Amino acid sequence: MALDFLQPSRIRNTLHAYQLAKRCNEKRTMYEAIRWGEHAQFITGSTFLVDGGADVSVAE
């Protein structure tokens, strides 16, 4: 982590470190959401189950 603002001498206290970590996680999540959106494949007509799996219903 060669970024200047992440160097130990630039971090004032534990609260500041926590705030930086939260901000970095927010940015990482935003980046991953964009990446996921570019590669997402959607299942039409699916029913999501309680355990988080998907059950694809086939129309006959």
C-alpha positions, -999 to +999 in steps of 0.1 A: +000+000+000+021+028-013-006+054-012+006+085+008-026+088+029-024+052+041+011+055+056+012+050+094+025+085+099-005+100+082-032+081+102-040+103+133-058+077+156-078+045+156-110+064+147-093+079+116-080+044+107-116+030+110-130+058+088-104+051+061-112+014+062-149+020+059-143+044+030-121+019+012-146-009+016-173+014+002-152+021-029-143-016-033-179-026-031-189+000-057-162-013-080-173-049-076-209-040-082-200-025-115-179-055-124-207-079-114-232-058-134-211-062-166-210-100-163-243-108-147-266-133-163-302-132-152-324-163-149-359-154-160-389-170-143-368-181-113-380-185-077-355-178-049-357-202-021-351-196+016-316-210+015-306-185-012-306-210-041-327-206-072-353-230-086-359-223-123-395-230-132-401-244-167-432-234-185-449-264-202 
